[in-house]
């Protein structure tokens, strides 16, 4: 899987970790190995502009997802298709504030937000209670497995 990471935020972010997490999530969701994903980190001003333009919301947000080819997770009965998954856009400054409020560090918060964004690209949403349970359940399972498989990941190592 090709994961292109572009840090335009000015924040000190472990880009290697975010790339590895992204590839892990895509593999676990059985996305074609030739699929492409872009992860972009922006500053507050740039994220505010995107949030206002595309979501019609005031101020910055933590994560936005812009799907491209509408790829969906594969399963044992279907072969996944290659293509452009889309863009996950993260705001490191908003993520840092949320991490502090949640009592963990920025790396764990970015892991959560990146996973959340990827799931949105795959068609998951959380507008309805059933959708929320499904999406947040998958998100929690993916993050727990990611942390369990990688020594030192989780707890912001």
C-alpha positions in Angstrom: 0.0 0.0 0.0 1.2 3.4 -0.8 0.7 6.0 2.0 1.9 9.5 1.2 2.4 11.6 4.3 2.7 15.3 4.1 3.3 17.3 7.3 2.4 21.0 6.6 1.5 21.6 10.3 4.9 22.6 11.6 4.3 20.1 14.5 6.9 17.5 15.5 5.0 14.4 14.5 6.2 10.8 14.1 5.5 10.5 10.5 6.9 6.9 10.3 4.5 5.8 13.0 1.5 7.4 11.2 2.5 5.7 7.9 2.9 2.3 9.6 -0.4 2.7 11.3 -2.1 3.6 8.1 -0.7 0.6 6.3 -1.7 -1.6 9.2 -5.3 -0.4 9.2 -5.6 -0.8 5.4 -4.3 -4.3 5.6 -6.6 -5.3 8.5 -9.5 -3.9 6.5 -8.4 -6.0 3.5 -7.9 -3.1 1.2 -6.0 -3.9 -2.0 -2.2 -3.8 -1.6 -2.0 -1.3 -4.5 -4.4 1.1 -3.0 -3.1 4.7 -2.3 -3.8 6.9 0.7 -2.8 10.4 1.5 -2.4 11.7 5.1 -1.9 15.4 5.5 -1.2 17.3 8.7 -2.3 20.9 8.7 -2.1 23.9 11.0 -5.1 25.5 12.6 -5.6 28.1 9.9 -5.6 25.7 7.0 -7.8 23.2 8.8 -10.3 25.9 9.7 -10.5 26.9 6.0 -11.2 23.3 4.9 -13.7 22.7 7.7 -15.6 25.9 6.8 -15.5 25.3 3.1 -16.4 21.6 3.0 -18.3 21.0 6.2 -19.8 24.4 6.7 -18.6 24.4 10.3 -16.9 27.3 12.1 -13.3 26.9 13.3 -10.9 24.0 13.0 -11.6 20.3 13.5 -9.4 17.4 14.4 -9.8 15.2 11.3 -11.5 15.4 7.8 -11.7 12.6 5.2 -12.0 13.2 1.5 -12.8 9.9 -0.3 -11.8 9.4 -3.9 -12.6 6.0 -5.5 -15.1 4.8 -2.9 -13.1 1.7 -2.1 -14.7 -0.6 0.5 -13.2 -3.2 2.8 -12.7 -6.7 1.3 -13.6 -9.9 2.9 -12.9 -13.6 2.3 -15.6 -13.7 -0.4 -14.6 -10.7 -2.4 -11.4 -9.4 -3.9 -10.6 -5.8 -3.0 -10.1 -3.3 -5.8 -7.0 -1.2 -6.2 -7.4 2.6 -6.4 -7.1 5.9 -4.7 -8.6 5.7 -1.3 -8.5 9.4 -0.6 -7.1 12.0 1.8 -7.1 12.0 5.6 -6.5 15.5 6.9 -5.4 15.9 10.5 -4.9 19.1 12.6 -1.9 18.4 15.0 -2.8 21.4 17.2 -6.4 20.4 17.7 -5.2 16.8 18.3 -2.7 18.0 20.9 -5.4 19.8 22.9 -7.7 16.7 22.7 -4.8 14.4 23.8 -4.2 16.6 26.8 -7.9 16.5 27.7 -8.0 12.7 27.3 -4.9 12.2 29.4 -2.6 10.7 26.7 0.0 12.0 24.3 -0.2 13.3 20.8 1.0 10.1 19.1 -2.0 8.1 20.5 -4.4 10.9 19.6 -3.1 11.0 16.0 -3.3 7.2 15.8 -7.0 7.4 16.8 -7.8 10.3 14.4 -6.0 8.7 11.5 -7.8 5.4 12.0 -11.1 7.3 12.3 -10.4 9.2 9.1 -9.5 6.0 7.2 -12.7 4.3 8.3 -14.6 7.3 7.0 -12.9 6.9 3.6 -14.1 3.3 3.7 -17.7 4.4 4.0 -18.1 4.1 7.8 -20.0 6.9 9.6 -21.4 7.7 13.0 -24.5 9.8 12.4 -26.9 7.1 13.7 -26.4 5.1 16.9 -26.0 1.7 15.1 -23.4 3.3 12.7 -21.6 4.8 15.6 -21.4 1.5 17.5 -20.1 -0.3 14.4 -17.5 2.3 13.5 -16.2 3.0 17.0 -16.1 -0.8 17.6 -14.0 -1.4 14.6 -11.8 1.6 15.5 -11.2 0.3 19.0 -10.4 -3.2 17.7 -8.0 -1.9 15.2 -6.2 0.4 17.7 -6.0 -2.3 20.3 -4.5 -4.8 17.8 -2.1 -2.2 16.5 -0.8 -1.5 20.0 -0.6 -5.2 20.9 1.4 -6.1 17.8 3.9 -3.3 18.2 6.1 -3.1 21.2 6.3 0.4 22.6 3.2 1.6 20.7 0.3 2.9 22.9 0.9 4.9 25.9 2.8 7.2 23.6 6.0 5.3 23.4 
